[in-house]
Amino acid sequence: MSGTLYLLPCPISERPPEETLPAHTLEVARSLGRFYAEAAKTARATLKSFGHPKPIASLVIEEIGHDPDEAKIDGWLAPVLAGEDAGIISESGCPGIADPGAQIAARAHELGLRVVPLTGPSSLLLALMASGLDGQRFRFLGYLPIADAERREALLAAEAQSRASETQLAIETPYRNSGLLAAMLETLAPSTRLTVAWDITGADETIRTLTVEKWRALPEAARTLPKLPCVFAFLAAPGRTAAPRYAPQHAQKKGAAPKASVASAPRHGRGAPRPRGGKGGHR
């Protein structure tokens, strides 16, 4: 009988794991002896903070990097096929969500393995929950282009998409937070609502939603963001043909079954969006 592949979320701020992870998630993590992690060093520190009962040096931690080598995946999963349970552990947040792990989970499905996601914090969902923006239809853009012209084009395209009541979410390397905010305030329409959320679940957690016009009116100090993991979300005012709330523009009459909602993210190669400048702690 084959084993189970668990997807183990991690805290996204410097807080005790028990504050953001359910007891069951910690219980499963403590029961495993085999893990797949982007960076083994970070995984060891995380598992130690979880109170893993075994000596950390005795655990098998396969370092998969940010873009796992497909040629190695079957070898990594061989023990699970043989009956051993294992876990994909994130750098921060949830595996496979702007973090590696999706490739391994996909192969596990192909091999007929049981894949079990466990509950834990996701900065994207927490920011969306608190934003006051439309949470029924949303799109994760990952990291926006760095070049000014390309970033402006991407922002305008995303803002146009958001006019159909589709919230747009993006992340950035912490030291570029203020630059991205400045670009958004320069590019987006004054009436577009913009949420900036940083250090979610942390001691300095701040989540603020204002129109672009009101963001622009703030003093420069209030528009200078800390170098902490940050999520940006925005939603434009409806276009001339307003989309029904919580529905696509082509939705049927009230009471009819709506079309499927959209919650998509662009892919970077075969995995999630590639972070820039190291661990961002967003997921």
Helices and strands as residue ranges (DSSP letters): E 4-8, G 17-19, H 23-31, E 34-37, H 40-49, G 56-58, E 60-63, H 70-81, E 86-89, H 102-110, E 114-117, H 123-131, E 138-143, H 148-162, E 167-172, G 174-176, H 177-187, E 193-198, E 206-211, H 212-217, G 220-223, E 230-235, E 263-264
